[in-house]
């Protein structure tokens, strides 16, 4: 049963060399209570990208996205390359 207060936001995260090797998804979970559902990801030479869906309270998702942006992760809307399931 889904919670009517839960939001879902699909994003593409592009990581520069620093944050690509840091535990940023752990931070999203523990600091903001946001649950990521990673759909695709690739890390090469200490940089990479990830397509995921964040679930949780919308204000928590917004705060997690603000955090990611503040550490240099590019956050954009995910389009067309999400594995449906």
Steps between C-alpha positions, in 0.01 A plus 500: 500500500647837406509796735306797359755734662791340313636665192705344223752695296704350215840661456826459312804572714829582329800471730829688462816324626467591873141401583517195271710320760319638809205320667246759383209255470560395860478869596171539309356208695629580848489881500175552311302176536470472122492152348681470167407236244802484272394413146829539310849617588855511371826620657813533286831657598354649821204675334165369386124520491196339663131491413280444802164567654493672839205418728402681817349824620531763228682744730753226584552422130550871430753525786687193372517649149624831646770308691611313188516823301698670779775234479531530124267228373299608195134408554259496205167341413535138386358448153468191288771280648335354808460125527132442568408241753 
